[in-house]
């Protein structure tokens, strides 16, 4: 089945180029040119991934991403100005899974989108080690990629789920930030370890009753992060 991609940018030539290249690889591509249009399209249709520019009319990419996270865990990749670290960090804070800097190489864009879609695709029952894992109040549904705390579903981004799943399946194993970056984001990922810190903090805010005193995702100071039910 063809992957469905939403490309959002107010520069129509950029959108046209990305759309043509993705369609050449057999993807179905929808386009939006402002934030309001993009948000409405995500509400009306299911996508496998959203490529979202930061600077948009009506609603900014940050606002669109934040609104999407209120009802969907679809992977979101932000397009940011080259070298603008604040945009990258803000994008992750608002729930983006990844970012690509402008100007970009379309081959890199396609490779990154495909890698994210591969990692976030639902696993078949044969590939799933255990459909449901429970630890205290936390319930992790690997096949459905859902997480609940005390029976209440928690809306995680694709990357937040990937991080939690890795830690849950390897309890008490400490992963350095570099290890998490390589395993979850991939060795080809050009980002830095702050990406991991942002995702861990957001994950704790969603699954921990008191993020400063976590029950599940713990820090081994000077080493990294690990999962342990306390």
Secondary structure, DSSP 4 states (H G I P E B T S, - for coil): ---EEEEE-S-HHHHHHHHHHHHHTT-EEEEESSHHHHHHHHHHS--SEEEEESS-SSS-HHHHHHHHTTT---EEEEEEETT-HHHHHHHHHTT-SEEEEES--HHHHHHHHHHHHHHHSPPPTTT-S-SEEEETTEEEETTTTEEEETTEEE---HHHHHHHHHHHTTTT--B-HHHHIIIII-TT----THHHHHHHHHHHHHH-SSGGG-SSEEEETTTEEEE---
